[in-house]
Amino acid sequence: MENTIYSLATPPMRGAIAIIRISGERALEALKEIFCGEIEDHRLCYGMLAYKGENIDSAMAVYMKAPRTYTREDVAELHIHGGMAVVSQVMQALSHMGLSQAQPGEFTKRAFLNGRIDLTQAEAVMAMIDAGSSAQQKAALEQMQGAGSDFIGSHKEDVLDIIASLDAAIDYPDEDIEEETLEEVKNKLVSLIASLKSGVSTRLASQILEEGYKIAIVGRPNVGKSSLVNAILGKERVIVTDIAGTTRDTLEERYVYKGQLFTLLDTAGIRESDDVIEQMGIERSKAAIESANIVLALFDGSSPLTEQDKEILNITANCRRIIVLNKTDLDCKTEIKGSVNISAKNMENIDTLLEKVYSEMSEDLGQLGVITGSRHINLAITAITSFEEAISAIEAGDDIECVEINIRDGWQNLCEITGEYASEDIINRIFEKFCLGK
């Protein structure tokens, strides 16, 4: 990391202010070369940007001396006017000075490599940037503040204590403490496993937090699926007509309700059709049913149930579903036990329906623990499996060395969560998902 890097840290579009970040041992040198004004450590100062005798912009600049910086390197920031002409000139000047343009996530990667944060906290930075709901934002903030790191860290310490006791038994075989040690290790592993399981989210809860609660709205043509989506969103987002088969594909919309992200899947009407394109849309509707967390099976309450309606009831019978009768503003011609009756056209009972969906989702999110990321969950479950295998080895009377191998495998899995044993390939794969300037 000998090179000094720079990047635009704000969105690359015309705006009032743009921030260009510099990190590395030449940060102060570069700042002095382009900024004409007072420079004080950790203080935002006003001056003029100029390069090779040509003024570029009036600006604010701040220099932050290592290690009290995000990357634990010397850092400088230029706060300039956001026109692309200004940004381009400043970026070109920094390039001409021999600085390197940062790769995606390189500032955060340096923070990780320099021990400023661990890998779980680094991933939380990207989760915070991508957060589309307050629930996602709060979860990301907890991870940034070290909730997951602290949880895994305390369990790593417990595992090291167990390994130390095993090493003592191996190193001093004449002391005849092996049997006693293994029984004690077994009891500690049982407690360790229970504690880990209590803090690890289910994969379903993690998926809902990261991707939103997937809600497939299904029904035959013209029962009001697109109208329901528009009613939930509060705007005309999806085309609605009286022509059957208007929706030919699965359309995805996002909606935040009580801080939680809902992913609405507006599907093509399910019916028998000779239209090849409509058939493809119907197949995608059936796939949406399979992938959804919950299905809203929608029916036209102003007409009797048709054979197509009965087929939809049959298709969704084994899914988590809510039966919804639409068009209650018209004369009711059908009833289904336990249904939620709405009028998408008149916005009647939409909140009741959303509340019922939220209640169903809350059951799944009740399994959300301290460990929430899918990568972390997979590694924690693998670690738990290794610890369970160690217990099996003890009960089977295997050699103490075999027991220790299983426990060390589990310990390395825990270390991979926070980054101590993560391979370079995994680290690069994580940071290449970041945006530029972070």
Secondary structure, DSSP 8 states (H G I E B T S, - for coil): --S-EEEE-S-SS--SEEEEEEESTTHHHHHHHHEEE--BBTB-EEEEEEETTEEEEEEEEEEE-TTSSSSSS-EEEEEEE--HHHHHHHHHHHHHTT-EE--TTHHHHHHHHTTSS-HHHHHHHHHHHH--SHHHHHHHHHHHTTHHHHHHHHHHHHHHHHHHHHHHHHH-GGG--HHHHHHHHHHHHHHHHHHHHHHB--HHHHHHHHH-EEEEEE-STTSSHHHHHHHHHTS--S---SSTT---S-EEEEEEETTEEEEEEE----S----HHHHHHHHHHHHHHHH-SEEEEEEETTS---HHHHHHHHHTTTS-EEEEEE-TTS------TT-EE-BTTTTBTHHHHHHHHHHHHHHHHTT--SB-SHHHHHHHHHHHHHHHHHHHHHHTT--HHHHHHHHHHHHHHHHHHHTTT--HHHHHHHHTTS-TT-
